[in-house]
Amino acid sequence: MPEMGELLRDGVVHDPFFETVNDGEWNACIGKQGDEINYVEGYMEAAQLLADTLIAKKLYGSRDTLAMPILYNARHGLELALKYILRELVAIGMAREREGPINHDVEGYWDHLSAQMIGDLACRTHLAELKPFVESFTRHDIDGQELRYFENQEGKQSLEQLAVVNLHFVQASIVELRDILGRLMDRVFRLSQEVVAGNSTKDCSRSDLIEIAGIVGAKSTWTEEAFIARRAATMERFDLSSNGFSNALAAIKASREIKVLIGLDTELSYLTSEKIMEIAEIWLKAHPPAHSDEKPRVINAASVSFDEIMRYGDDMRELNGAVLKMLSIEEFAELQTIFYIGRDGLFGDQYARLLDQTLTSHHRTENRIALVHHILSKSNFIAGLVAGLRKVGQPKLAVALAELRDAARPEA
């Protein structure tokens, strides 16, 4: 490619930075094809890449010139991350908006987040881990100007109290800061998914409730003297008042999926365990499971048996017909709901809403056989049911179903 100066002079290139170029290898997505995360992670990544390259290549002549870009990128990355985290938490109702102007006050944003009782222990923990980094940047560059300009807004030399900064030290700190921010942003993303399930309290997220259920133990033991110690340990770990602890227990008992951890099952709406086991037995005859040690096979057209295809078709027609006779619309809709909750790793507490949606779909269809075949033809039907039953509050039935499947496997 000719030199850029020549291209500009000849009028071949009109914009030296944002010219549209047909280059699938080095075109970067920005603007309408960009993402806020690119800004949040980009500045921090740039800081680390600069520091890593400088030290790895021993670019001693660039130490003084690259120190400020490294530090500024790290500070700006932290600022953008805090603004992003606040915005995401506000969107899911777990934080209050910050009043006042949008500015570069890293400490102001961190203080605003830290002062709130964000209802998630991991989120609060990661925010607390940011404290030394926030304090350092605030101490030396309170408004994002000192690392950008040689003179600050008061006309004084920036960072005039300092003389040197150790880039090995800076590099290690950027690695740690990126790690904390990565864990915090990942936690915020997961919280945005958890709120869909609706199982949380003002003080505790869904993940907190799962951990609390593991600490307090089976509900049948809550009258024992040892429960007092478990209660105290829970309240201390999650910074809960007596009411906060009681609310957490109430939320656990109200959750189909989480209450299993304290030894409580939840009945299904329409299906009985007997019908589920009977359907599984019929399905396993049409889809005999392979041995657990059997390796995957590559199947080509030459190895396919027409007789086997015909037999499978006959088995599926028999299976579909039997299930249509055996199950009502409501029962099959529930079976389908449980399967998809397990297969797709959905929250068990979405069961009621998903069942309503599935029932509506089944009542509207004029071709029930197609819906039934679509589910029963899944090769992972039993695996999905087993996982789904655990999530909707039927762990014992899930175990029985898994044992039925395993018993049908051929001997080694």
DRENDO-1510 file (C-alpha; in Angstrom, 1 decimal, always signed):
<recs>
REC; n; res; u; v; w
REC; 1; MET; +0.0; +0.0; +0.0 .
REC; 2; PRO; +1.3; +3.5; -0.8 .
REC; 3; GLU; +2.2; +5.9; +2.0 .
REC; 4; MET; -0.9; +7.5; +3.6 .
REC; 5; GLY; +0.4; +11.0; +2.8 .
REC; 6; GLU; +0.5; +10.1; -0.9 .
REC; 7; LEU; -3.0; +8.7; -0.7 .
REC; 8; LEU; -4.3; +11.8; +0.9 .
REC; 9; ARG; -2.6; +14.1; -1.5 .
REC; 10; ASP; -3.9; +12.2; -4.5 .
REC; 11; GLY; -7.5; +12.3; -3.1 .
REC; 12; VAL; -7.7; +8.5; -2.9 .
REC; 13; VAL; -8.3; +8.7; +0.8 .
REC; 14; HIS; -10.5; +11.5; +2.2 .
REC; 15; ASP; -10.5; +10.7; +5.9 .
REC; 16; PRO; -7.1; +9.6; +7.4 .
REC; 17; PHE; -8.8; +7.7; +10.3 .
REC; 18; PHE; -12.4; +6.9; +9.5 .
REC; 19; GLU; -12.3; +6.1; +5.8 .
REC; 20; THR; -14.5; +3.1; +4.9 .
REC; 21; VAL; -12.1; +0.3; +3.7 .
REC; 22; ASN; -13.1; -3.1; +2.5 .
REC; 23; ASP; -10.8; -5.1; +4.8 .
REC; 24; GLY; -12.4; -8.0; +6.7 .
REC; 25; GLU; -9.2; -8.7; +8.7 .
REC; 26; TRP; -8.6; -5.3; +10.3 .
REC; 27; ASN; -11.9; -3.5; +10.3 .
REC; 28; ALA; -13.0; -2.8; +13.9 .
REC; 29; CYS; -16.7; -2.4; +14.9 .
REC; 30; ILE; -17.4; +1.0; +16.3 .
REC; 31; GLY; -20.4; +3.4; +16.5 .
REC; 32; LYS; -23.6; +1.7; +15.5 .
REC; 33; GLN; -21.9; -1.6; +15.4 .
REC; 34; GLY; -20.0; -1.0; +18.6 .
REC; 35; ASP; -20.8; -1.9; +22.2 .
REC; 36; GLU; -20.4; -0.2; +25.5 .
REC; 37; ILE; -18.3; -3.1; +26.8 .
REC; 38; ASN; -15.8; -2.3; +24.1 .
REC; 39; TYR; -15.2; +1.1; +25.8 .
REC; 40; VAL; -15.2; -0.3; +29.3 .
REC; 41; GLU; -12.8; -3.1; +28.6 .
REC; 42; GLY; -10.8; -1.4; +25.8 .
REC; 43; TYR; -9.1; +1.3; +27.9 .
REC; 44; MET; -8.1; -1.2; +30.6 .
REC; 45; GLU; -6.8; -3.6; +27.9 .
REC; 46; ALA; -4.8; -0.9; +26.2 .
REC; 47; ALA; -3.2; +0.0; +29.6 .
REC; 48; GLN; -2.1; -3.6; +30.1 .
REC; 49; LEU; -0.9; -4.1; +26.5 .
REC; 50; LEU; +1.2; -1.0; +26.7 .
REC; 51; ALA; +2.7; -2.0; +30.0 .
REC; 52; ASP; +3.3; -5.6; +29.0 .
REC; 53; THR; +4.9; -4.6; +25.7 .
REC; 54; LEU; +7.0; -1.9; +27.2 .
REC; 55; ILE; +8.5; -4.3; +29.8 .
REC; 56; ALA; +8.7; -7.4; +27.6 .
REC; 57; LYS; +10.6; -5.6; +24.9 .
REC; 58; LYS; +12.6; -3.5; +27.3 .
REC; 59; LEU; +11.7; -0.2; +25.7 .
REC; 60; TYR; +13.6; +1.9; +28.2 .
REC; 61; GLY; +13.5; +4.9; +26.0 .
REC; 62; SER; +9.7; +4.9; +26.1 .
REC; 63; ARG; +9.3; +4.6; +29.9 .
REC; 64; ASP; +8.7; +8.3; +30.5 .
REC; 65; THR; +6.5; +8.9; +27.4 .
REC; 66; LEU; +4.3; +5.9; +27.9 .
REC; 67; ALA; +3.8; +6.1; +31.7 .
REC; 68; MET; +1.0; +8.7; +31.4 .
REC; 69; PRO; -0.9; +6.9; +28.7 .
REC; 70; ILE; -0.7; +3.6; +30.7 .
REC; 71; LEU; -1.9; +5.2; +33.9 .
REC; 72; TYR; -4.6; +7.4; +32.2 .
REC; 73; ASN; -6.0; +4.4; +30.3 .
REC; 74; ALA; -6.3; +2.4; +33.5 .
REC; 75; ARG; -8.0; +5.3; +35.3 .
REC; 76; HIS; -10.4; +5.9; +32.5 .
REC; 77; GLY; -11.2; +2.2; +32.2 .
REC; 78; LEU; -12.0; +2.1; +35.9 .
REC; 79; GLU; -14.2; +5.2; +35.6 .
REC; 80; LEU; -16.2; +3.7; +32.6 .
REC; 81; ALA; -16.5; +0.4; +34.5 .
REC; 82; LEU; -18.0; +2.1; +37.6 .
REC; 83; LYS; -20.5; +4.0; +35.4 .
REC; 84; TYR; -21.5; +0.9; +33.5 .
REC; 85; ILE; -22.0; -1.1; +36.7 .
REC; 86; LEU; -24.1; +1.6; +38.3 .
REC; 87; ARG; -26.3; +1.9; +35.1 .
REC; 88; GLU; -26.8; -1.9; +35.0 .
REC; 89; LEU; -27.7; -2.2; +38.6 .
REC; 90; VAL; -30.1; +0.7; +38.4 .
REC; 91; ALA; -31.8; -1.0; +35.4 .
REC; 92; ILE; -32.5; -4.2; +37.4 .
REC; 93; GLY; -33.6; -2.3; +40.5 .
REC; 94; MET; -30.6; -3.1; +42.6 .
REC; 95; ALA; -29.1; +0.4; +43.0 .
REC; 96; ARG; -30.2; +4.1; +43.0 .
REC; 97; GLU; -29.2; +6.5; +40.3 .
REC; 98; ARG; -26.5; +9.0; +41.2 .
REC; 99; GLU; -27.7; +12.6; +41.4 .
REC; 100; GLY; -25.8; +15.5; +40.0 .
REC; 101; PRO; -23.8; +16.0; +36.8 .
REC; 102; ILE; -22.0; +13.2; +35.0 .
REC; 103; ASN; -18.3; +13.8; +35.6 .
REC; 104; HIS; -14.9; +12.0; +36.0 .
REC; 105; ASP; -15.1; +11.6; +39.8 .
REC; 106; VAL; -14.1; +8.0; +40.2 .
REC; 107; GLU; -14.4; +8.2; +44.0 .
REC; 108; GLY; -17.8; +9.8; +43.7 .
REC; 109; TYR; -19.2; +6.9; +41.7 .
REC; 110; TRP; -17.5; +4.3; +43.9 .
REC; 111; ASP; -18.8; +5.9; +47.0 .
REC; 112; HIS; -22.3; +6.0; +45.6 .
REC; 113; LEU; -22.2; +2.3; +44.9 .
REC; 114; SER; -20.5; +1.3; +48.1 .
REC; 115; ALA; -22.8; +3.3; +50.3 .
REC; 116; GLN; -25.8; +1.4; +49.1 .
REC; 117; MET; -26.8; -2.0; +50.5 .
REC; 118; ILE; -26.7; -3.7; +47.1 .
REC; 119; GLY; -28.5; -7.0; +47.6 .
REC; 120; ASP; -25.7; -9.3; +46.5 .
REC; 121; LEU; -22.7; -10.3; +48.7 .
REC; 122; ALA; -20.3; -11.0; +45.7 .
REC; 123; CYS; -21.1; -7.6; +44.2 .
REC; 124; ARG; -20.4; -5.8; +47.5 .
REC; 125; THR; -17.2; -7.8; +48.0 .
REC; 126; HIS; -15.8; -6.9; +44.6 .
REC; 127; LEU; -16.7; -3.3; +45.0 .
REC; 128; ALA; -14.8; -3.2; +48.3 .
REC; 129; GLU; -11.8; -4.8; +46.6 .
REC; 130; LEU; -11.6; -1.7; +44.3 .
REC; 131; LYS; -11.0; +0.7; +47.2 .
REC; 132; PRO; -7.2; +1.0; +47.1 .
REC; 133; PHE; -7.3; +1.6; +43.3 .
REC; 134; VAL; -10.0; +4.2; +43.6 .
REC; 135; GLU; -8.2; +6.0; +46.4 .
REC; 136; SER; -4.9; +6.0; +44.5 .
REC; 137; PHE; -6.3; +7.6; +41.4 .
REC; 138; THR; -8.3; +10.0; +43.4 .
REC; 139; ARG; -5.3; +11.0; +45.5 .
REC; 140; HIS; -3.2; +11.8; +42.4 .
REC; 141; ASP; -5.8; +12.7; +39.7 .
REC; 142; ILE; -9.2; +13.6; +41.2 .
REC; 143; ASP; -10.8; +14.8; +38.0 .
REC; 144; GLY; -9.0; +12.9; +35.2 .
REC; 145; GLN; -6.9; +15.9; +34.2 .
REC; 146; GLU; -3.5; +15.2; +35.9 .
REC; 147; LEU; -2.7; +12.1; +33.8 .
REC; 148; ARG; -3.9; +13.8; +30.6 .
REC; 149; TYR; -2.2; +17.2; +30.7 .
REC; 150; PHE; +1.2; +18.5; +31.7 .
REC; 151; GLU; -0.6; +21.4; +33.5 .
REC; 152; ASN; -3.8; +21.1; +35.5 .
REC; 153; GLN; -6.7; +23.5; +35.4 .
REC; 154; GLU; -5.1; +25.7; +38.1 .
REC; 155; GLY; -2.1; +26.2; +35.9 .
REC; 156; LYS; +0.2; +24.1; +38.1 .
REC; 157; GLN; +2.3; +21.2; +36.9 .
REC; 158; SER; +0.4; +17.9; +37.1 .
REC; 159; LEU; +1.6; +15.3; +39.6 .
REC; 160; GLU; +4.0; +17.9; +41.0 .
REC; 161; GLN; +4.4; +16.0; +44.3 .
REC; 162; LEU; +5.7; +12.9; +42.5 .
REC; 163; ALA; +9.0; +12.1; +40.8 .
REC; 164; VAL; +8.9; +8.5; +39.6 .
REC; 165; VAL; +6.5; +5.7; +39.1 .
REC; 166; ASN; +7.6; +2.0; +38.8 .
REC; 167; LEU; +6.2; +0.4; +35.7 .
REC; 168; HIS; +6.6; -3.1; +37.0 .
REC; 169; PHE; +4.5; -2.1; +40.0 .
REC; 170; VAL; +2.0; -0.4; +37.7 .
REC; 171; GLN; +1.8; -3.5; +35.5 .
REC; 172; ALA; +1.0; -5.8; +38.4 .
REC; 173; SER; -1.7; -3.4; +39.7 .
REC; 174; ILE; -3.4; -3.2; +36.3 .
REC; 175; VAL; -3.5; -7.0; +36.2 .
REC; 176; GLU; -5.2; -7.1; +39.6 .
REC; 177; LEU; -7.5; -4.2; +38.8 .
REC; 178; ARG; -8.6; -5.9; +35.5 .
REC; 179; ASP; -9.3; -9.2; +37.4 .
REC; 180; ILE; -11.5; -7.5; +40.0 .
REC; 181; LEU; -13.4; -5.5; +37.4 .
REC; 182; GLY; -13.8; -8.7; +35.3 .
REC; 183; ARG; -15.3; -10.5; +38.2 .
REC; 184; LEU; -17.5; -7.6; +39.2 .
REC; 185; MET; -18.9; -7.1; +35.7 .
REC; 186; ASP; -19.5; -10.8; +35.3 .
REC; 187; ARG; -21.4; -10.8; +38.5 .
REC; 188; VAL; -23.5; -7.8; +37.4 .
REC; 189; PHE; -24.3; -9.6; +34.2 .
REC; 190; ARG; -25.4; -12.7; +36.0 .
REC; 191; LEU; -27.5; -10.7; +38.3 .
REC; 192; SER; -29.4; -9.3; +35.3 .
REC; 193; GLN; -30.2; -13.0; +34.4 .
REC; 194; GLU; -31.1; -14.0; +38.0 .
REC; 195; VAL; -33.7; -11.2; +38.4 .
REC; 196; VAL; -35.8; -13.0; +35.7 .
REC; 197; ALA; -36.4; -15.8; +38.2 .
REC; 198; GLY; -37.7; -13.3; +40.8 .
REC; 199; ASN; -36.3; -15.0; +43.8 .
REC; 200; SER; -34.4; -12.5; +45.9 .
REC; 201; THR; -34.9; -10.1; +48.8 .
REC; 202; LYS; -33.9; -6.5; +49.4 .
REC; 203; ASP; -30.7; -7.8; +51.0 .
REC; 204; CYS; -30.0; -11.1; +49.2 .
REC; 205; SER; -29.7; -12.1; +45.6 .
REC; 206; ARG; -30.7; -15.5; +44.3 .
REC; 207; SER; -27.1; -16.7; +44.5 .
REC; 208; ASP; -27.0; -15.5; +48.1 .
REC; 209; LEU; -30.2; -17.4; +48.9 .
REC; 210; ILE; -28.7; -20.6; +47.4 .
REC; 211; GLU; -25.6; -20.2; +49.7 .
REC; 212; ILE; -27.8; -19.4; +52.7 .
REC; 213; ALA; -29.9; -22.5; +52.1 .
REC; 214; GLY; -26.7; -24.5; +52.1 .
REC; 215; ILE; -25.6; -23.0; +55.4 .
REC; 216; VAL; -28.9; -23.3; +57.4 .
REC; 217; GLY; -29.5; -26.9; +56.3 .
REC; 218; ALA; -32.6; -28.9; +56.1 .
REC; 219; LYS; -35.8; -27.2; +57.4 .
REC; 220; SER; -36.4; -30.2; +59.7 .
REC; 221; THR; -33.3; -29.2; +61.7 .
REC; 222; TRP; -34.3; -25.6; +62.3 .
REC; 223; THR; -35.7; -26.4; +65.7 .
REC; 224; GLU; -32.4; -27.9; +66.9 .
REC; 225; GLU; -30.0; -25.9; +69.1 .
REC; 226; ALA; -27.2; -26.1; +66.4 .
REC; 227; PHE; -29.4; -24.0; +64.1 .
REC; 228; ILE; -28.8; -21.0; +66.3 .
REC; 229; ALA; -25.1; -21.0; +65.4 .
REC; 230; ARG; -25.9; -21.5; +61.7 .
REC; 231; ARG; -28.3; -18.6; +61.9 .
REC; 232; ALA; -25.7; -16.3; +63.5 .
REC; 233; ALA; -23.1; -17.3; +60.9 .
REC; 234; THR; -25.5; -16.5; +58.1 .
REC; 235; MET; -26.4; -13.1; +59.5 .
REC; 236; GLU; -22.8; -12.2; +60.0 .
REC; 237; ARG; -21.7; -13.3; +56.6 .
REC; 238; PHE; -24.5; -11.5; +54.7 .
REC; 239; ASP; -24.8; -8.6; +57.1 .
REC; 240; LEU; -28.4; -9.4; +57.8 .
REC; 241; SER; -30.8; -8.1; +60.5 .
REC; 242; SER; -33.2; -10.5; +62.1 .
REC; 243; ASN; -35.9; -9.4; +59.7 .
REC; 244; GLY; -33.4; -9.7; +56.8 .
REC; 245; PHE; -32.7; -13.3; +57.8 .
REC; 246; SER; -36.4; -14.1; +58.1 .
REC; 247; ASN; -37.0; -12.7; +54.7 .
REC; 248; ALA; -34.3; -14.8; +53.3 .
REC; 249; LEU; -35.8; -18.0; +54.7 .
REC; 250; ALA; -39.2; -17.0; +53.4 .
REC; 251; ALA; -37.8; -16.4; +49.9 .
REC; 252; ILE; -36.0; -19.8; +50.0 .
REC; 253; LYS; -39.2; -21.6; +51.0 .
REC; 254; ALA; -41.1; -19.9; +48.2 .
REC; 255; SER; -38.6; -21.0; +45.5 .
REC; 256; ARG; -39.3; -24.3; +43.7 .
REC; 257; GLU; -35.6; -24.7; +42.9 .
REC; 258; ILE; -33.9; -23.4; +46.0 .
REC; 259; LYS; -36.2; -25.0; +48.7 .
REC; 260; VAL; -34.9; -28.4; +47.5 .
REC; 261; LEU; -31.6; -27.5; +49.3 .
REC; 262; ILE; -33.5; -27.4; +52.6 .
REC; 263; GLY; -35.2; -30.7; +52.0 .
REC; 264; LEU; -38.5; -29.5; +50.6 .
REC; 265; ASP; -40.1; -30.7; +47.4 .
REC; 266; THR; -42.8; -29.1; +45.4 .
REC; 267; GLU; -45.7; -30.9; +43.7 .
REC; 268; LEU; -46.2; -30.7; +40.0 .
REC; 269; SER; -49.4; -29.1; +38.7 .
REC; 270; TYR; -50.8; -31.9; +36.6 .
REC; 271; LEU; -48.4; -34.8; +36.1 .
REC; 272; THR; -48.0; -37.7; +38.6 .
REC; 273; SER; -44.7; -39.4; +39.2 .
REC; 274; GLU; -46.3; -42.7; +38.0 .
REC; 275; LYS; -47.2; -41.2; +34.6 .
REC; 276; ILE; -43.7; -39.7; +34.1 .
REC; 277; MET; -42.1; -43.0; +34.9 .
REC; 278; GLU; -44.5; -44.9; +32.5 .
REC; 279; ILE; -43.8; -42.5; +29.7 .
REC; 280; ALA; -40.1; -42.8; +30.3 .
REC; 281; GLU; -40.3; -46.6; +30.0 .
REC; 282; ILE; -42.1; -46.4; +26.7 .
REC; 283; TRP; -39.7; -43.8; +25.4 .
REC; 284; LEU; -36.7; -45.9; +26.4 .
REC; 285; LYS; -38.0; -48.8; +24.3 .
REC; 286; ALA; -38.0; -46.6; +21.3 .
REC; 287; HIS; -34.7; -45.0; +22.2 .
REC; 288; PRO; -32.6; -47.6; +24.0 .
REC; 289; PRO; -29.7; -45.8; +25.6 .
REC; 290; ALA; -26.1; -46.6; +24.5 .
REC; 291; HIS; -23.6; -47.9; +27.0 .
REC; 292; SER; -22.0; -45.1; +29.0 .
REC; 293; ASP; -18.5; -46.1; +27.6 .
REC; 294; GLU; -19.6; -46.3; +24.0 .
REC; 295; LYS; -17.6; -43.9; +21.8 .
REC; 296; PRO; -19.4; -41.6; +19.3 .
REC; 297; ARG; -19.7; -43.0; +15.8 .
REC; 298; VAL; -19.5; -41.4; +12.4 .
REC; 299; ILE; -22.6; -42.4; +10.4 .
REC; 300; ASN; -22.6; -42.2; +6.6 .
REC; 301; ALA; -25.3; -43.0; +4.1 .
REC; 302; ALA; -23.9; -46.4; +3.3 .
REC; 303; SER; -24.1; -47.6; +6.9 .
REC; 304; VAL; -27.8; -46.6; +7.4 .
REC; 305; SER; -30.2; -49.5; +7.4 .
REC; 306; PHE; -33.6; -48.8; +5.7 .
REC; 307; ASP; -35.1; -51.5; +7.9 .
REC; 308; GLU; -33.9; -49.7; +11.0 .
REC; 309; ILE; -35.4; -46.4; +9.8 .
REC; 310; MET; -38.7; -48.1; +9.2 .
REC; 311; ARG; -38.6; -49.7; +12.6 .
REC; 312; TYR; -37.8; -46.4; +14.3 .
REC; 313; GLY; -40.7; -44.8; +12.5 .
REC; 314; ASP; -43.1; -47.5; +13.7 .
REC; 315; ASP; -41.7; -47.2; +17.3 .
REC; 316; MET; -42.2; -43.4; +17.2 .
REC; 317; ARG; -45.8; -43.7; +15.9 .
REC; 318; GLU; -46.6; -46.1; +18.7 .
REC; 319; LEU; -44.9; -43.8; +21.2 .
REC; 320; ASN; -46.7; -40.7; +20.0 .
REC; 321; GLY; -50.0; -42.5; +20.0 .
REC; 322; ALA; -49.6; -43.9; +23.5 .
REC; 323; VAL; -48.6; -40.6; +25.0 .
REC; 324; LEU; -51.5; -38.8; +23.3 .
REC; 325; LYS; -53.9; -41.2; +24.8 .
REC; 326; MET; -52.2; -41.2; +28.2 .
REC; 327; LEU; -51.7; -37.5; +28.8 .
REC; 328; SER; -54.1; -34.6; +28.7 .
REC; 329; ILE; -53.2; -31.3; +27.1 .
REC; 330; GLU; -52.3; -29.9; +30.5 .
REC; 331; GLU; -50.1; -32.9; +31.4 .
REC; 332; PHE; -48.2; -32.9; +28.2 .
REC; 333; ALA; -47.7; -29.1; +28.3 .
REC; 334; GLU; -46.2; -29.6; +31.8 .
REC; 335; LEU; -43.9; -32.4; +30.5 .
REC; 336; GLN; -42.7; -30.2; +27.7 .
REC; 337; THR; -42.1; -27.3; +30.2 .
REC; 338; ILE; -40.1; -29.5; +32.5 .
REC; 339; PHE; -38.0; -30.8; +29.6 .
REC; 340; TYR; -37.1; -27.3; +28.3 .
REC; 341; ILE; -36.3; -26.0; +31.8 .
REC; 342; GLY; -33.8; -28.9; +32.2 .
REC; 343; ARG; -32.4; -28.9; +28.7 .
REC; 344; ASP; -31.9; -25.1; +28.4 .
REC; 345; GLY; -30.7; -24.6; +32.0 .
REC; 346; LEU; -33.6; -22.2; +32.9 .
REC; 347; PHE; -34.5; -21.3; +36.4 .
REC; 348; GLY; -36.9; -23.7; +38.0 .
REC; 349; ASP; -38.8; -20.7; +39.3 .
REC; 350; GLN; -39.8; -19.8; +35.8 .
REC; 351; TYR; -41.9; -22.9; +35.8 .
REC; 352; ALA; -45.3; -21.3; +36.3 .
REC; 353; ARG; -44.9; -18.6; +33.7 .
REC; 354; LEU; -43.4; -21.0; +31.1 .
REC; 355; LEU; -46.2; -23.6; +31.8 .
REC; 356; ASP; -48.9; -20.9; +31.2 .
REC; 357; GLN; -47.2; -20.0; +27.9 .
REC; 358; THR; -46.9; -23.6; +26.8 .
REC; 359; LEU; -50.5; -24.3; +27.7 .
REC; 360; THR; -51.7; -21.4; +25.6 .
REC; 361; SER; -49.7; -22.7; +22.6 .
REC; 362; HIS; -51.1; -26.3; +23.0 .
REC; 363; HIS; -54.7; -25.1; +23.3 .
REC; 364; ARG; -54.4; -23.1; +20.1 .
REC; 365; THR; -52.8; -25.8; +18.0 .
REC; 366; GLU; -54.9; -28.1; +15.8 .
REC; 367; ASN; -52.1; -30.6; +15.3 .
REC; 368; ARG; -51.2; -32.0; +18.7 .
REC; 369; ILE; -49.4; -35.0; +17.2 .
REC; 370; ALA; -46.8; -32.6; +15.8 .
REC; 371; LEU; -46.1; -31.0; +19.1 .
REC; 372; VAL; -45.9; -34.4; +20.9 .
REC; 373; HIS; -43.6; -35.8; +18.2 .
REC; 374; HIS; -41.3; -32.8; +18.4 .
REC; 375; ILE; -40.6; -33.4; +22.1 .
REC; 376; LEU; -40.5; -37.2; +22.1 .
REC; 377; SER; -38.2; -37.4; +19.2 .
REC; 378; LYS; -35.5; -35.5; +21.1 .
REC; 379; SER; -32.5; -37.8; +21.8 .
REC; 380; ASN; -31.9; -35.9; +25.1 .
REC; 381; PHE; -35.5; -36.2; +26.3 .
REC; 382; ILE; -34.7; -38.2; +29.4 .
REC; 383; ALA; -31.6; -36.1; +30.3 .
REC; 384; GLY; -33.7; -32.9; +29.9 .
REC; 385; LEU; -36.5; -34.3; +32.1 .
REC; 386; VAL; -34.0; -35.4; +34.8 .
REC; 387; ALA; -32.4; -32.0; +34.9 .
REC; 388; GLY; -35.8; -30.2; +34.8 .
REC; 389; LEU; -37.3; -32.3; +37.6 .
REC; 390; ARG; -34.5; -31.3; +39.9 .
REC; 391; LYS; -35.1; -27.6; +39.0 .
REC; 392; VAL; -38.8; -27.6; +39.5 .
REC; 393; GLY; -38.7; -29.2; +43.0 .
REC; 394; GLN; -38.8; -33.0; +42.3 .
REC; 395; PRO; -35.3; -34.3; +43.0 .
REC; 396; LYS; -36.4; -37.8; +44.2 .
REC; 397; LEU; -38.3; -38.3; +41.0 .
REC; 398; ALA; -35.3; -37.1; +39.0 .
REC; 399; VAL; -33.1; -39.7; +40.7 .
REC; 400; ALA; -35.6; -42.4; +40.0 .
REC; 401; LEU; -35.8; -41.4; +36.3 .
REC; 402; ALA; -32.0; -41.4; +36.0 .
REC; 403; GLU; -31.9; -44.8; +37.6 .
REC; 404; LEU; -34.5; -46.1; +35.2 .
REC; 405; ARG; -32.5; -44.8; +32.2 .
REC; 406; ASP; -29.2; -46.3; +33.6 .
REC; 407; ALA; -30.8; -49.7; +34.2 .
REC; 408; ALA; -31.9; -49.8; +30.5 .
REC; 409; ARG; -28.3; -49.4; +29.3 .
REC; 410; PRO; -26.7; -52.5; +27.9 .
REC; 411; GLU; -24.0; -54.3; +29.7 .
REC; 412; ALA; -20.4; -53.5; +28.8 .
</recs>
